[in-house]
Amino acid sequence: MSVQLVGVNFTYPGAGAGVFDVNLEIQPGELVACIGASGSGKTTLLKMVAGFEFPDRGQVIIDGLDVTRLRPRERQLGVVFQNYALFPLMTATDNVAYPLKVRHVAREERLRRARETLQRVGLAQFADRYPGTLSGGQQQRVALARALVFQPKALLLDEPLSALDAALRPLMRDEIRRLQREHGIAALHITHDQEEALSMADRVAVMEAGRLVQVATPTEIYDRPATRSIAAFVGQANLWDGHSVGGDGVELPLGLLKLPPHDLPERTPVTVLVRPENVVVGPAPDGINEFSCRVTRDRFLGSLRRYDAEIRGGTVLGETSARAVIERIHIPPQNIQLIPAGPHDKPLEEKQP
Ligand SMILES: Nc1ncnc2c1ncn2[C@@H]1O[C@H](COP(=O)(O)OP(=O)(O)OP(=O)(O)O)[C@@H](O)[C@H]1O
């Protein structure tokens, strides 16, 4: 059961904000995570699919059916929100059975199906408990069971894990993926948490100012971001602006950097991306892209160490598991990614490391 958005446009009345020219297809069993800065339109996109708002133009197609003008309930979607939105005066079973009740399923049948779904999310022994007596993770699993109980055509997840503590989140990620794959339904997952998006999703959709600017696998988004702003938004990044000197070089504020051969004409403006883990501590065997440096910030993060290496012309952010004093670094040419300067590039929203 797939979800398709075709040329979807929506502007909030009286405001310039909304979503624009959105085309996206989520295959059965596929999970697409939508990420983007606050206010970029992620929730609005979810509202289009859910039917909480109607597009001004374009179509929403679910399981091959045009649902653009259908109301939320008629779309048969499972929706899970950040705050669970459970009914506090109903037991876990009654909460899960509720969508069946509104669909006029007979009482015995709906209780049977609710218990069965609770069992599937590992909560059989909590069936008669009230939400207030359950932990955050257990409540979230009730919410998930409630979204799955009526065999929805797709699953919409709006920050479903952000209220959970860090230890529980990876478990719930796996749980959601297992259930969603088992049911073979398409899922759209809105999240602020990049690690969650990269680790859970089959594909990641990046939003900027109401538009999908890149939709690709997690590794493609991380390794080959389409624009400078995507590179800055996803993960940690060294981003340097400069220009091509033809052949295999780029001229940057920190000097000439050697790259794998490229065919950009001389003086083409480019942005260079180097992920911190691709900066290597110590001298280069051939002296290529090697810098002497002074470490100005050094943070020990357990399995790795993140440092700022001051070199002539700038600062390089690096990551290493080495514990020794860092006096020289190098950047192997194959670890450098070229991002053509493009019209999409907007002022950066770079994170502080
Ligand atoms: N009801 C509304 N009326 C007018 N503008 C709105 C309304 N709801 C949202 N917006 C605007 O639409 C834009 C997109 O909002 P949306 O909630 O989709 O962003 P988001 O990416 O989900 O943000 P966040 O990550 O902060 O939840 C924002 O500029 C927001 O101010």
The ligand as an SDF file (V2000), in Angstrom:
LIG
                    3D

 31 33  0  0  0  0  0  0  0  0999 V2000
   -2.0150   27.2660   10.9930 N   0  0  0  0  0  0  0  0  0  0  0  0
   -1.0420   27.9660   10.4370 C   0  0  0  0  0  0  0  0  0  0  0  0
   -1.2690   29.1900    9.9030 N   0  0  0  0  0  0  0  0  0  0  0  0
   -0.2860   29.9000    9.3140 C   0  0  0  0  0  0  0  0  0  0  0  0
    0.9910   29.4630    9.1830 N   0  0  0  0  0  0  0  0  0  0  0  0
    1.2670   28.2420    9.6960 C   0  0  0  0  0  0  0  0  0  0  0  0
    0.2790   27.4400   10.3470 C   0  0  0  0  0  0  0  0  0  0  0  0
    0.8690   26.2790   10.7530 N   0  0  0  0  0  0  0  0  0  0  0  0
    2.1540   26.3670   10.3680 C   0  0  0  0  0  0  0  0  0  0  0  0
    2.3930   27.5420    9.7350 N   0  0  0  0  0  0  0  0  0  0  0  0
    3.6920   27.9790    9.1580 C   0  0  0  0  0  0  0  0  0  0  0  0
    4.0410   27.0670    8.1200 O   0  0  0  0  0  0  0  0  0  0  0  0
    5.4380   26.8040    8.1140 C   0  0  0  0  0  0  0  0  0  0  0  0
    5.6690   25.3030    8.2120 C   0  0  0  0  0  0  0  0  0  0  0  0
    5.2080   24.8560    9.4800 O   0  0  0  0  0  0  0  0  0  0  0  0
    5.3380   23.3350    9.9130 P   0  0  0  0  0  0  0  0  0  0  0  0
    4.6480   23.1800   11.2230 O   0  0  0  0  0  0  0  0  0  0  0  0
    4.8980   22.4770    8.7960 O   0  0  0  0  0  0  0  0  0  0  0  0
    6.9180   23.2180   10.0760 O   0  0  0  0  0  0  0  0  0  0  0  0
    7.7810   22.0210   10.6900 P   0  0  0  0  0  0  0  0  0  0  0  0
    8.8780   21.7690    9.7120 O   0  0  0  0  0  0  0  0  0  0  0  0
    6.9010   20.8760   11.0430 O   0  0  0  0  0  0  0  0  0  0  0  0
    8.3580   22.7360   11.9840 O   0  0  0  0  0  0  0  0  0  0  0  0
    8.7790   22.1400   13.4070 P   0  0  0  0  0  0  0  0  0  0  0  0
    9.9950   21.3000   13.1290 O   0  0  0  0  0  0  0  0  0  0  0  0
    9.1190   23.3600   14.1860 O   0  0  0  0  0  0  0  0  0  0  0  0
    7.6220   21.3540   13.9340 O   0  0  0  0  0  0  0  0  0  0  0  0
    6.0090   27.6090    9.2660 C   0  0  0  0  0  0  0  0  0  0  0  0
    6.5470   28.7970    8.7410 O   0  0  0  0  0  0  0  0  0  0  0  0
    4.8200   27.9020   10.1580 C   0  0  0  0  0  0  0  0  0  0  0  0
    4.9710   29.1270   10.8370 O   0  0  0  0  0  0  0  0  0  0  0  0
  1  2  1  0
  2  3  1  0
  2  7  2  0
  3  4  2  0
  4  5  1  0
  5  6  2  0
  6  7  1  0
  6 10  1  0
  7  8  1  0
  8  9  2  0
  9 10  1  0
 10 11  1  0
 11 12  1  0
 11 30  1  0
 12 13  1  0
 13 14  1  0
 13 28  1  0
 14 15  1  0
 15 16  1  0
 16 17  2  0
 16 18  1  0
 16 19  1  0
 19 20  1  0
 20 21  2  0
 20 22  1  0
 20 23  1  0
 23 24  1  0
 24 25  2  0
 24 26  1  0
 24 27  1  0
 28 29  1  0
 28 30  1  0
 30 31  1  0
M  END
$$$$
